[in-house]
Amino acid sequence: MKKEKEMRVIAAVISSVILGSEYGESIRPSIGREEGISWSVSHRRMALGKISLLKARTVRSTKR
């Protein structure tokens, strides 16, 4: 019973935030959650053991 009440409160809060915006838009992620510039994306890829972004882009392109 308590869990059901908590879920209703959470649903009410989420819907009020979405409906309460001035323009009727849904919640957008913050700027810090965006992908970032190519340099930082490439370095994160290499830190995870993947190939750099520049190399990944050239592999996909066709040779002319």
PyMOL Python script that loads the backbone (N, CA, C, O; Angstrom):
from pymol import cmd

cmd.read_pdbstr("""\
ATOM      1  N   MET A   1       0.823  -1.193   0.000  1.00  0.00           N
ATOM      2  CA  MET A   1       0.000   0.000   0.000  1.00  0.00           C
ATOM      3  C   MET A   1       0.870   1.260   0.000  1.00  0.00           C
ATOM      4  O   MET A   1       0.593   2.210  -0.732  1.00  0.00           O
ATOM      5  N   LYS A   2       1.911   1.261   0.817  1.00  0.00           N
ATOM      6  CA  LYS A   2       2.788   2.420   0.907  1.00  0.00           C
ATOM      7  C   LYS A   2       3.519   2.635  -0.417  1.00  0.00           C
ATOM      8  O   LYS A   2       3.692   3.775  -0.849  1.00  0.00           O
ATOM      9  N   LYS A   3       3.946   1.556  -1.062  1.00  0.00           N
ATOM     10  CA  LYS A   3       4.653   1.638  -2.333  1.00  0.00           C
ATOM     11  C   LYS A   3       3.751   2.252  -3.414  1.00  0.00           C
ATOM     12  O   LYS A   3       4.201   3.064  -4.222  1.00  0.00           O
ATOM     13  N   GLU A   4       2.488   1.854  -3.415  1.00  0.00           N
ATOM     14  CA  GLU A   4       1.532   2.383  -4.394  1.00  0.00           C
ATOM     15  C   GLU A   4       1.335   3.892  -4.199  1.00  0.00           C
ATOM     16  O   GLU A   4       1.242   4.640  -5.172  1.00  0.00           O
ATOM     17  N   LYS A   5       1.272   4.326  -2.948  1.00  0.00           N
ATOM     18  CA  LYS A   5       1.099   5.749  -2.660  1.00  0.00           C
ATOM     19  C   LYS A   5       2.323   6.543  -3.110  1.00  0.00           C
ATOM     20  O   LYS A   5       2.187   7.635  -3.663  1.00  0.00           O
ATOM     21  N   GLU A   6       3.514   6.001  -2.877  1.00  0.00           N
ATOM     22  CA  GLU A   6       4.741   6.661  -3.317  1.00  0.00           C
ATOM     23  C   GLU A   6       4.777   6.793  -4.834  1.00  0.00           C
ATOM     24  O   GLU A   6       5.170   7.835  -5.358  1.00  0.00           O
ATOM     25  N   MET A   7       4.370   5.748  -5.541  1.00  0.00           N
ATOM     26  CA  MET A   7       4.366   5.788  -7.000  1.00  0.00           C
ATOM     27  C   MET A   7       3.379   6.835  -7.523  1.00  0.00           C
ATOM     28  O   MET A   7       3.658   7.507  -8.517  1.00  0.00           O
ATOM     29  N   ARG A   8       2.236   6.976  -6.866  1.00  0.00           N
ATOM     30  CA  ARG A   8       1.262   8.000  -7.268  1.00  0.00           C
ATOM     31  C   ARG A   8       1.815   9.401  -7.053  1.00  0.00           C
ATOM     32  O   ARG A   8       1.616  10.288  -7.882  1.00  0.00           O
ATOM     33  N   VAL A   9       2.509   9.596  -5.939  1.00  0.00           N
ATOM     34  CA  VAL A   9       3.103  10.906  -5.665  1.00  0.00           C
ATOM     35  C   VAL A   9       4.170  11.225  -6.707  1.00  0.00           C
ATOM     36  O   VAL A   9       4.234  12.348  -7.208  1.00  0.00           O
ATOM     37  N   ILE A  10       4.993  10.255  -7.028  1.00  0.00           N
ATOM     38  CA  ILE A  10       6.041  10.462  -8.034  1.00  0.00           C
ATOM     39  C   ILE A  10       5.415  10.788  -9.388  1.00  0.00           C
ATOM     40  O   ILE A  10       5.875  11.699 -10.075  1.00  0.00           O
ATOM     41  N   ALA A  11       4.385  10.064  -9.775  1.00  0.00           N
ATOM     42  CA  ALA A  11       3.699  10.327 -11.041  1.00  0.00           C
ATOM     43  C   ALA A  11       3.078  11.721 -11.049  1.00  0.00           C
ATOM     44  O   ALA A  11       3.123  12.412 -12.067  1.00  0.00           O
ATOM     45  N   ALA A  12       2.502  12.138  -9.931  1.00  0.00           N
ATOM     46  CA  ALA A  12       1.895  13.469  -9.840  1.00  0.00           C
ATOM     47  C   ALA A  12       2.947  14.563  -9.972  1.00  0.00           C
ATOM     48  O   ALA A  12       2.711  15.575 -10.632  1.00  0.00           O
ATOM     49  N   VAL A  13       4.101  14.368  -9.352  1.00  0.00           N
ATOM     50  CA  VAL A  13       5.176  15.360  -9.425  1.00  0.00           C
ATOM     51  C   VAL A  13       5.701  15.465 -10.845  1.00  0.00           C
ATOM     52  O   VAL A  13       5.888  16.568 -11.357  1.00  0.00           O
ATOM     53  N   ILE A  14       5.939  14.341 -11.480  1.00  0.00           N
ATOM     54  CA  ILE A  14       6.457  14.356 -12.853  1.00  0.00           C
ATOM     55  C   ILE A  14       5.461  15.030 -13.793  1.00  0.00           C
ATOM     56  O   ILE A  14       5.850  15.860 -14.615  1.00  0.00           O
ATOM     57  N   SER A  15       4.190  14.684 -13.680  1.00  0.00           N
ATOM     58  CA  SER A  15       3.196  15.284 -14.572  1.00  0.00           C
ATOM     59  C   SER A  15       3.029  16.777 -14.309  1.00  0.00           C
ATOM     60  O   SER A  15       2.796  17.543 -15.244  1.00  0.00           O
ATOM     61  N   SER A  16       3.143  17.199 -13.060  1.00  0.00           N
ATOM     62  CA  SER A  16       3.014  18.632 -12.775  1.00  0.00           C
ATOM     63  C   SER A  16       4.193  19.420 -13.329  1.00  0.00           C
ATOM     64  O   SER A  16       4.026  20.557 -13.770  1.00  0.00           O
ATOM     65  N   VAL A  17       5.377  18.830 -13.311  1.00  0.00           N
ATOM     66  CA  VAL A  17       6.544  19.509 -13.878  1.00  0.00           C
ATOM     67  C   VAL A  17       6.394  19.628 -15.387  1.00  0.00           C
ATOM     68  O   VAL A  17       6.673  20.682 -15.959  1.00  0.00           O
ATOM     69  N   ILE A  18       5.959  18.566 -16.028  1.00  0.00           N
ATOM     70  CA  ILE A  18       5.798  18.606 -17.486  1.00  0.00           C
ATOM     71  C   ILE A  18       4.691  19.580 -17.873  1.00  0.00           C
ATOM     72  O   ILE A  18       4.866  20.377 -18.795  1.00  0.00           O
ATOM     73  N   LEU A  19       3.572  19.527 -17.191  1.00  0.00           N
ATOM     74  CA  LEU A  19       2.451  20.404 -17.516  1.00  0.00           C
ATOM     75  C   LEU A  19       2.695  21.838 -17.063  1.00  0.00           C
ATOM     76  O   LEU A  19       2.090  22.766 -17.602  1.00  0.00           O
ATOM     77  N   GLY A  20       3.552  22.027 -16.102  1.00  0.00           N
ATOM     78  CA  GLY A  20       3.781  23.350 -15.540  1.00  0.00           C
ATOM     79  C   GLY A  20       4.725  24.224 -16.322  1.00  0.00           C
ATOM     80  O   GLY A  20       4.863  25.404 -16.000  1.00  0.00           O
ATOM     81  N   SER A  21       5.380  23.699 -17.336  1.00  0.00           N
ATOM     82  CA  SER A  21       6.292  24.545 -18.096  1.00  0.00           C
ATOM     83  C   SER A  21       5.501  25.569 -18.895  1.00  0.00           C
ATOM     84  O   SER A  21       4.351  25.324 -19.260  1.00  0.00           O
ATOM     85  N   GLU A  22       6.097  26.683 -19.158  1.00  0.00           N
ATOM     86  CA  GLU A  22       5.404  27.786 -19.821  1.00  0.00           C
ATOM     87  C   GLU A  22       4.977  27.440 -21.240  1.00  0.00           C
ATOM     88  O   GLU A  22       3.914  27.863 -21.693  1.00  0.00           O
ATOM     89  N   TYR A  23       5.794  26.679 -21.933  1.00  0.00           N
ATOM     90  CA  TYR A  23       5.549  26.415 -23.341  1.00  0.00           C
ATOM     91  C   TYR A  23       5.014  25.019 -23.616  1.00  0.00           C
ATOM     92  O   TYR A  23       4.824  24.654 -24.776  1.00  0.00           O
ATOM     93  N   GLY A  24       4.771  24.244 -22.592  1.00  0.00           N
ATOM     94  CA  GLY A  24       4.260  22.899 -22.775  1.00  0.00           C
ATOM     95  C   GLY A  24       5.309  21.921 -23.257  1.00  0.00           C
ATOM     96  O   GLY A  24       4.978  20.851 -23.766  1.00  0.00           O
ATOM     97  N   GLU A  25       6.583  22.284 -23.098  1.00  0.00           N
ATOM     98  CA  GLU A  25       7.663  21.409 -23.533  1.00  0.00           C
ATOM     99  C   GLU A  25       7.954  20.377 -22.457  1.00  0.00           C
ATOM    100  O   GLU A  25       7.673  20.594 -21.278  1.00  0.00           O
ATOM    101  N   SER A  26       8.512  19.267 -22.871  1.00  0.00           N
ATOM    102  CA  SER A  26       8.924  18.268 -21.897  1.00  0.00           C
ATOM    103  C   SER A  26      10.282  18.661 -21.309  1.00  0.00           C
ATOM    104  O   SER A  26      10.918  19.607 -21.776  1.00  0.00           O
ATOM    105  N   ILE A  27      10.709  17.948 -20.311  1.00  0.00           N
ATOM    106  CA  ILE A  27      11.965  18.243 -19.633  1.00  0.00           C
ATOM    107  C   ILE A  27      13.133  17.956 -20.577  1.00  0.00           C
ATOM    108  O   ILE A  27      13.204  16.889 -21.187  1.00  0.00           O
ATOM    109  N   ARG A  28      14.038  18.916 -20.686  1.00  0.00           N
ATOM    110  CA  ARG A  28      15.233  18.747 -21.511  1.00  0.00           C
ATOM    111  C   ARG A  28      16.437  18.459 -20.626  1.00  0.00           C
ATOM    112  O   ARG A  28      16.499  18.945 -19.496  1.00  0.00           O
ATOM    113  N   PRO A  29      17.399  17.676 -21.119  1.00  0.00           N
ATOM    114  CA  PRO A  29      18.605  17.439 -20.315  1.00  0.00           C
ATOM    115  C   PRO A  29      19.427  18.716 -20.183  1.00  0.00           C
ATOM    116  O   PRO A  29      19.338  19.610 -21.025  1.00  0.00           O
ATOM    117  N   SER A  30      20.212  18.794 -19.142  1.00  0.00           N
ATOM    118  CA  SER A  30      21.035  19.974 -18.927  1.00  0.00           C
ATOM    119  C   SER A  30      22.174  20.019 -19.944  1.00  0.00           C
ATOM    120  O   SER A  30      22.463  19.026 -20.611  1.00  0.00           O
ATOM    121  N   ILE A  31      22.812  21.175 -20.053  1.00  0.00           N
ATOM    122  CA  ILE A  31      23.899  21.375 -21.008  1.00  0.00           C
ATOM    123  C   ILE A  31      25.050  20.403 -20.728  1.00  0.00           C
ATOM    124  O   ILE A  31      25.706  19.934 -21.659  1.00  0.00           O
ATOM    125  N   GLY A  32      25.292  20.107 -19.476  1.00  0.00           N
ATOM    126  CA  GLY A  32      26.377  19.208 -19.110  1.00  0.00           C
ATOM    127  C   GLY A  32      26.186  17.780 -19.590  1.00  0.00           C
ATOM    128  O   GLY A  32      27.140  17.002 -19.606  1.00  0.00           O
ATOM    129  N   ARG A  33      24.970  17.425 -19.981  1.00  0.00           N
ATOM    130  CA  ARG A  33      24.699  16.073 -20.466  1.00  0.00           C
ATOM    131  C   ARG A  33      24.811  15.959 -21.978  1.00  0.00           C
ATOM    132  O   ARG A  33      24.636  14.869 -22.524  1.00  0.00           O
ATOM    133  N   GLU A  34      25.097  17.046 -22.660  1.00  0.00           N
ATOM    134  CA  GLU A  34      25.265  16.985 -24.105  1.00  0.00           C
ATOM    135  C   GLU A  34      26.569  16.278 -24.452  1.00  0.00           C
ATOM    136  O   GLU A  34      27.425  16.068 -23.592  1.00  0.00           O
ATOM    137  N   GLU A  35      26.706  15.922 -25.704  1.00  0.00           N
ATOM    138  CA  GLU A  35      27.842  15.114 -26.134  1.00  0.00           C
ATOM    139  C   GLU A  35      29.174  15.835 -25.978  1.00  0.00           C
ATOM    140  O   GLU A  35      30.149  15.220 -25.547  1.00  0.00           O
ATOM    141  N   GLY A  36      29.245  17.104 -26.312  1.00  0.00           N
ATOM    142  CA  GLY A  36      30.483  17.857 -26.189  1.00  0.00           C
ATOM    143  C   GLY A  36      31.173  18.039 -27.531  1.00  0.00           C
ATOM    144  O   GLY A  36      30.682  17.592 -28.568  1.00  0.00           O
ATOM    145  N   ILE A  37      32.328  18.708 -27.490  1.00  0.00           N
ATOM    146  CA  ILE A  37      33.069  18.949 -28.732  1.00  0.00           C
ATOM    147  C   ILE A  37      33.775  17.672 -29.165  1.00  0.00           C
ATOM    148  O   ILE A  37      33.961  16.747 -28.374  1.00  0.00           O
ATOM    149  N   SER A  38      34.164  17.639 -30.433  1.00  0.00           N
ATOM    150  CA  SER A  38      34.776  16.430 -30.996  1.00  0.00           C
ATOM    151  C   SER A  38      36.026  16.004 -30.241  1.00  0.00           C
ATOM    152  O   SER A  38      36.282  14.811 -30.079  1.00  0.00           O
ATOM    153  N   TRP A  39      36.802  16.976 -29.779  1.00  0.00           N
ATOM    154  CA  TRP A  39      38.033  16.653 -29.060  1.00  0.00           C
ATOM    155  C   TRP A  39      37.728  15.831 -27.812  1.00  0.00           C
ATOM    156  O   TRP A  39      38.369  14.808 -27.572  1.00  0.00           O
ATOM    157  N   SER A  40      36.757  16.269 -27.018  1.00  0.00           N
ATOM    158  CA  SER A  40      36.453  15.554 -25.784  1.00  0.00           C
ATOM    159  C   SER A  40      35.793  14.206 -26.062  1.00  0.00           C
ATOM    160  O   SER A  40      36.034  13.237 -25.342  1.00  0.00           O
ATOM    161  N   VAL A  41      34.964  14.139 -27.101  1.00  0.00           N
ATOM    162  CA  VAL A  41      34.339  12.867 -27.480  1.00  0.00           C
ATOM    163  C   VAL A  41      35.413  11.867 -27.884  1.00  0.00           C
ATOM    164  O   VAL A  41      35.371  10.704 -27.483  1.00  0.00           O
ATOM    165  N   SER A  42      36.380  12.328 -28.685  1.00  0.00           N
ATOM    166  CA  SER A  42      37.454  11.457 -29.144  1.00  0.00           C
ATOM    167  C   SER A  42      38.288  10.947 -27.975  1.00  0.00           C
ATOM    168  O   SER A  42      38.641   9.769 -27.935  1.00  0.00           O
ATOM    169  N   HIS A  43      38.602  11.814 -27.031  1.00  0.00           N
ATOM    170  CA  HIS A  43      39.413  11.396 -25.891  1.00  0.00           C
ATOM    171  C   HIS A  43      38.661  10.433 -24.970  1.00  0.00           C
ATOM    172  O   HIS A  43      39.262   9.520 -24.403  1.00  0.00           O
ATOM    173  N   ARG A  44      37.351  10.634 -24.819  1.00  0.00           N
ATOM    174  CA  ARG A  44      36.569   9.679 -24.032  1.00  0.00           C
ATOM    175  C   ARG A  44      36.540   8.321 -24.719  1.00  0.00           C
ATOM    176  O   ARG A  44      36.622   7.287 -24.056  1.00  0.00           O
ATOM    177  N   ARG A  45      36.424   8.317 -26.052  1.00  0.00           N
ATOM    178  CA  ARG A  45      36.422   7.055 -26.794  1.00  0.00           C
ATOM    179  C   ARG A  45      37.749   6.316 -26.596  1.00  0.00           C
ATOM    180  O   ARG A  45      37.763   5.110 -26.349  1.00  0.00           O
ATOM    181  N   MET A  46      38.852   7.043 -26.704  1.00  0.00           N
ATOM    182  CA  MET A  46      40.163   6.407 -26.552  1.00  0.00           C
ATOM    183  C   MET A  46      40.388   5.927 -25.123  1.00  0.00           C
ATOM    184  O   MET A  46      41.062   4.919 -24.906  1.00  0.00           O
ATOM    185  N   ALA A  47      39.836   6.634 -24.155  1.00  0.00           N
ATOM    186  CA  ALA A  47      39.970   6.211 -22.759  1.00  0.00           C
ATOM    187  C   ALA A  47      39.217   4.907 -22.509  1.00  0.00           C
ATOM    188  O   ALA A  47      39.579   4.138 -21.619  1.00  0.00           O
ATOM    189  N   LEU A  48      38.168   4.660 -23.296  1.00  0.00           N
ATOM    190  CA  LEU A  48      37.400   3.423 -23.173  1.00  0.00           C
ATOM    191  C   LEU A  48      37.971   2.296 -24.033  1.00  0.00           C
ATOM    192  O   LEU A  48      37.420   1.195 -24.062  1.00  0.00           O
ATOM    193  N   GLY A  49      39.073   2.570 -24.731  1.00  0.00           N
ATOM    194  CA  GLY A  49      39.711   1.538 -25.538  1.00  0.00           C
ATOM    195  C   GLY A  49      39.208   1.461 -26.966  1.00  0.00           C
ATOM    196  O   GLY A  49      39.538   0.518 -27.685  1.00  0.00           O
ATOM    197  N   LYS A  50      38.419   2.431 -27.390  1.00  0.00           N
ATOM    198  CA  LYS A  50      37.926   2.452 -28.766  1.00  0.00           C
ATOM    199  C   LYS A  50      38.871   3.278 -29.625  1.00  0.00           C
ATOM    200  O   LYS A  50      39.775   3.938 -29.113  1.00  0.00           O
ATOM    201  N   ILE A  51      38.653   3.237 -30.939  1.00  0.00           N
ATOM    202  CA  ILE A  51      39.490   4.050 -31.828  1.00  0.00           C
ATOM    203  C   ILE A  51      39.048   5.504 -31.755  1.00  0.00           C
ATOM    204  O   ILE A  51      37.923   5.798 -31.349  1.00  0.00           O
ATOM    205  N   SER A  52      39.937   6.414 -32.151  1.00  0.00           N
ATOM    206  CA  SER A  52      39.619   7.835 -32.072  1.00  0.00           C
ATOM    207  C   SER A  52      38.475   8.191 -33.012  1.00  0.00           C
ATOM    208  O   SER A  52      38.186   7.457 -33.957  1.00  0.00           O
ATOM    209  N   LEU A  53      37.840   9.299 -32.752  1.00  0.00           N
ATOM    210  CA  LEU A  53      36.700   9.736 -33.547  1.00  0.00           C
ATOM    211  C   LEU A  53      37.113  10.028 -34.984  1.00  0.00           C
ATOM    212  O   LEU A  53      36.370   9.715 -35.914  1.00  0.00           O
ATOM    213  N   LEU A  54      38.286  10.622 -35.179  1.00  0.00           N
ATOM    214  CA  LEU A  54      38.762  10.924 -36.528  1.00  0.00           C
ATOM    215  C   LEU A  54      38.943   9.650 -37.338  1.00  0.00           C
ATOM    216  O   LEU A  54      38.532   9.583 -38.497  1.00  0.00           O
ATOM    217  N   LYS A  55      39.552   8.645 -36.737  1.00  0.00           N
ATOM    218  CA  LYS A  55      39.760   7.382 -37.433  1.00  0.00           C
ATOM    219  C   LYS A  55      38.432   6.674 -37.700  1.00  0.00           C
ATOM    220  O   LYS A  55      38.248   6.079 -38.762  1.00  0.00           O
ATOM    221  N   ALA A  56      37.513   6.737 -36.747  1.00  0.00           N
ATOM    222  CA  ALA A  56      36.202   6.109 -36.930  1.00  0.00           C
ATOM    223  C   ALA A  56      35.445   6.759 -38.072  1.00  0.00           C
ATOM    224  O   ALA A  56      34.754   6.076 -38.828  1.00  0.00           O
ATOM    225  N   ARG A  57      35.568   8.066 -38.206  1.00  0.00           N
ATOM    226  CA  ARG A  57      34.877   8.775 -39.292  1.00  0.00           C
ATOM    227  C   ARG A  57      35.504   8.459 -40.643  1.00  0.00           C
ATOM    228  O   ARG A  57      34.783   8.336 -41.633  1.00  0.00           O
ATOM    229  N   THR A  58      36.820   8.326 -40.712  1.00  0.00           N
ATOM    230  CA  THR A  58      37.461   8.048 -41.996  1.00  0.00           C
ATOM    231  C   THR A  58      37.232   6.612 -42.437  1.00  0.00           C
ATOM    232  O   THR A  58      37.200   6.337 -43.636  1.00  0.00           O
ATOM    233  N   VAL A  59      37.075   5.701 -41.504  1.00  0.00           N
ATOM    234  CA  VAL A  59      36.804   4.301 -41.852  1.00  0.00           C
ATOM    235  C   VAL A  59      35.453   4.178 -42.523  1.00  0.00           C
ATOM    236  O   VAL A  59      35.301   3.377 -43.445  1.00  0.00           O
ATOM    237  N   ARG A  60      34.474   4.943 -42.093  1.00  0.00           N
ATOM    238  CA  ARG A  60      33.135   4.871 -42.643  1.00  0.00           C
ATOM    239  C   ARG A  60      33.036   5.519 -44.017  1.00  0.00           C
ATOM    240  O   ARG A  60      32.201   5.119 -44.828  1.00  0.00           O
ATOM    241  N   SER A  61      33.881   6.518 -44.291  1.00  0.00           N
ATOM    242  CA  SER A  61      33.752   7.246 -45.552  1.00  0.00           C
ATOM    243  C   SER A  61      34.255   6.406 -46.717  1.00  0.00           C
ATOM    244  O   SER A  61      35.079   5.507 -46.544  1.00  0.00           O
ATOM    245  N   THR A  62      33.749   6.711 -47.895  1.00  0.00           N
ATOM    246  CA  THR A  62      34.178   5.991 -49.084  1.00  0.00           C
ATOM    247  C   THR A  62      35.451   6.598 -49.623  1.00  0.00           C
ATOM    248  O   THR A  62      35.675   7.804 -49.517  1.00  0.00           O
ATOM    249  N   LYS A  63      36.270   5.769 -50.192  1.00  0.00           N
ATOM    250  CA  LYS A  63      37.530   6.233 -50.799  1.00  0.00           C
ATOM    251  C   LYS A  63      37.229   6.664 -52.232  1.00  0.00           C
ATOM    252  O   LYS A  63      36.639   5.906 -53.002  1.00  0.00           O
ATOM    253  N   ARG A  64      37.624   7.850 -52.578  1.00  0.00           N
ATOM    254  CA  ARG A  64      37.385   8.341 -53.945  1.00  0.00           C
ATOM    255  C   ARG A  64      38.684   8.623 -54.637  1.00  0.00           C
ATOM    256  O   ARG A  64      38.689   9.043 -55.794  1.00  0.00           O
TER     257      ARG A  64
END
""", "prot")
cmd.dss("prot")
cmd.show_as("cartoon", "prot")
cmd.util.cbc("prot")
cmd.orient("prot")
